Amino acid sequence: MLAASAVAAPPGGLAQGWQEYSPRERYDALQNYRRHETLPAERQQDIERNYQRWREMPEQERSRIRQNYERYRQLAPDQRQRLKRRYQEQKSGSGEQ
């Protein structure tokens, strides 16, 4: 969640464990922060709301989501594409009801 930490506060505000991060992690966090700063304000707010929601989830729920994501990443590209299409269909179908 280092990337999201970079979004939540400017680099100077991260530092609770900033020194504990590897140089690569610090670089990635700074890049994420810089990208975040270039987004439209509405998109920044969406990201920040989602991150806040993530932080408020019980650890067990976050762990389950991470596991599901890892399983998703291990799928073959065609299987991922199929799941993505199915998700988009469900998402667009739920707005029409």
Summary of the structure (lengths in Angstrom):
residues: 97
radius of gyration: 16.5
end to end distance: 35.1
largest distance: 50.2
contacts: 202
relative contact order: 0.08
helix: 81%
strand: 0%
